[in-house]
Amino acid sequence: MQTLINALTAGSEERLDLAALDMATIEFPDVVPGPYIDRLDYMGLELADATSGLTGQEFVARVNTFLFEEIGFRGNEQNYYDARNSCLNWVLDQRTGIPITLSLVYIEIARRLHRPVFGIGLPGHFVIQYDDGKYSTFLDPFNGGKLLNEEDCRQLARSAGAEVPFDLRLLRPVGTRHILIRMLNNLRAAYFQREDFARAAVVLNLLIQSTPAAADYYKGRGIANIHIRQYRAARADFEQYLRLDPAAEDREEIVKQMAEIHRWLGTLN
């Protein structure tokens, strides 16, 4: 897990594939990174000769054919909110995933081929961009590598239910840390949905390490800690939540919850 923690906290540019496989151990404790790194390396080697000397436009077309037609990577529309969609090992095994993990696969293949492919953190739907200075396009790996322009990206964010106003700054490339935090937030939502509060707490520990001043992470961990009967830890999380956001809209509700925890702990003395 150290590679993931370093990528989240140390400001170092850890490798995205290794950090993502670290993250996957939350869901798959026995996963071994080596075979999956080898698989990505092999896909890069498969494409190396076929893409050598190609223009940017030709490169994108060839990689799209390879990943989405020959190998068969696809968006997991039926089980979109399954936590395993956020795990790189499972995505590589099943050849299916959500926008951000399919984008991760594309980014890592391009990195091995020394081609400029970047993550683009659209609200509600992650995409990628190829931009070598001569040719530039956005792509949607969840939909077979579909090519997008700026207006397409705007429409995609709107159709995904994004609640924030669209700003062209949203089309700027994002780095490894941003991608990992977004993946962790997807995992957090998936674990709360399936009521796996122990794993939700693990994810929130990492999110708090990444962004210690984010009040909502403490509230989320407090809720998870209540469900796993870590009441003192839950109370501490709620206290920190209110310290960071003293004007929180749910302050009264949180104060009542803390009082309930206090009364319950009092019965143990």
N, C-alpha and C positions, 0 to 999 in steps of 0.2 A: 504493500500500500504506500510505500515511501515515495515512489515516483509520482503517484497521484497527489500526495500531500505537498511535495515540492512544487509541482506544477500549479497548485492552488494557492500556495502561500509564499514561496521563496522568490517569486518573480523570475525564476529561471525558465528557459524555454525547453522544458522536458518534451520528449517525443510524445505526440498525441496518441499514437497507437499503443505504446506501452502504458501510458497513464490510463487510457480507456480500458485496457485489459486488467489493470489494477482495480479499477472501479467494478469490473464485472465480477470480482471475487465476492462482492457483497451478496450477489444472487447465486453465484456458482463458486463456493469456497475452494473447490479443488481444481479450478481451472489453472492450466499451465500455459504461460504466455508463448513459449518457444514455438510450438507447432502453428500458432496463428500468425506469428511474425513471419515464419517460413512461408505460410500460405500467401501472405501479402507480397513477400519478396518474389515468390514464384509467379504471381500474377504480373508483377512488374517486369520480370524477365520475359514472360510470354509476350508482352507488348513492346519490349525494347526495340527489337529489330523492325517490327511492323510499324512503329511510329517514328523511327529515326528519320530525320530530315523532313518530316511533314510540317506543313503550315499549321498555325493554331486551329484554324477551322477544320482541317483534315484530321488533326490530332483528336479533337473533341468528337468528331464523327466516329473515328476508329475506336476510341475508348467506350463510347456509348454502345456501339455494336458489341464489343467484347463483354462489357459488364451486364448489359440488360437483355441482350439477345443470346449470346453464346453461353454465358454463365447462368444468366437468368435471375439476377437480382431484381427484386420487386418490392413495392410498398406493401406493408402488412395492413391492409384495410380492414380485414375481418377482426383482428385482435390488436387494434392500434394501441390500446392502453396497457398491454401486457408488459410487465417490467422487463422481460427478457429482450424486448426490442431495443432497450438501452444498453445491452451487453454485446460488445463487439464479437466475442467468441460465438455467441448464439446467432448473430447476424451472418457471420461468415459460414457457420454450419448450415443454417436454414436458408440462406440467400434471400432473406426478407428482413425488413426493419422499418423504422420510422424515418422521417426526413433527415434528422441530424446524424443518425448512425450510418445511413446509406451515403450521406455526404462525406462522413468521416472516411469511409472506404475509398471513395473517389479521391479525396484529398491525399490519402496515404499512397495510393497508386501513382498519382501525379508527382508526389514528392520523390518517389523512387525513380521516376523518369525525368526528374529535374525540370518539371513543367509547372508554371505558376497558376495554381488553383487554390482559391481562398474560400473560407466559410463566410456566409452572409446571414446574419441573424435576423431575418425578417420576423416580426411578431407573429406567432402562431404557426409558422412554417419555415423551417430552415432550408436554405438553398446554397449554391456555390457559384463562384465566378471564375471563369478562365480569362486571364488578361496578361498577354505578353507584350503589350505596348503597341502591337500591330493589329491584333485581333482580340476582341473582348465580347463575351456573352455571359449571361447568367444561365444556370441550368438547374433543373429540378430532378434530383436523383430518385425521389419518391415516385415520380411519374416518368420513369424510363429515360431520364436525362433530357427531358423536354427543354428546348431552348427558350429563353425568356428575355424580354426587354424590360425597361424600367416600368412601363405601364403594366406589363404582365405581373411584375413583382407586386405592384400596388394592388392589383386585383386579387392576387393570390393571398396576400395578407388580409384583405377584406373578407374573402371567402372563408378563411380559416378562423374568422371571428375575432380578429385583433381589435382590442378596445382602445388602442392608442392611436392618435392621428398619425397618418403616414408622413414621414419626413425622409428626404433623400439621404440624410445621414445614416438611415437604416440600411442603406446599400453599401456602406463601407465594410471592408473586410474585418473580421474579428479573429482574435488569436486563440491559442490553445486554452488559456485559462477561461476565457469566455465560453468556449465550446464545452469544456468540462463542467462548468457551473450550470450551464443549461441542461446538460445531460443529467446531472445530479438532481436538478429540480424536476425533470421528467420522472426520475426514479422515485423521488419523494411523493409525487402525486400518485404514481402507480401503487406504492406501498400503502398509502393511506386508503386508496380505493379498495384494496384487497384486505385491509385491516391487519397488515403485517407491521405492527407498531415497533417491534424490535428493530427491524431493518430500517424503518423510517427514522428511528432515532440515530442509527449509524450514519445514514445519509445526512441528517441534520447536523451531526457532529462535524462532518466534513464541510458542510456549507458554512457553519459558524467559523470554522478555521479559515475559510476562504474570505469571509466578509464579516468580521466580528461586530461591526456596527449595524448589521441588518436586524432590526427589531423583530420582524416577522419570523425569522428563523428560530428565535428563542421561544416565541409563542408556540410554533409548530412542535418544537422539541418538548416543550412543557406538556402539550396535549399527548404526544407519544409516550412521555414518561408516566403520565397518569395511567394510561392503558397497560403499561408493563409494570405498574405498581412501584415505580420509583418516585415516591411522593415528595421526598425532600428535594430531589433533583428538579422535579416539576415546579415546586414552589420557587426555587432559585431561578429557574428559567423565566417564570412569570414576573418575578421581581425585576430581572434584567430587562425584560420586554418593556415594562412600564418605565424603567429608568431611561431607556433609549427612546421611548415614544410616550412621554407623559400625557399627551393630549389624545391618546388612542381612542377611537370611537367606541371600542368595546372595553374601556377601562373599568367601568362598573361591573361588568360581567366577570372580568379577570379578577378583580378584587374579591368578589363573592367566591370565586373558585379557590382563591388563596385562603380565604377564611375557612372554607370547607376542609381544605387540606390541613390547616392548622388545628381545627377541631379533631380531625381524624387522628393526626399524629399525637394529640394530647391524650387520646384514649390508650395509646401504647405505653405511656409513661407510668 
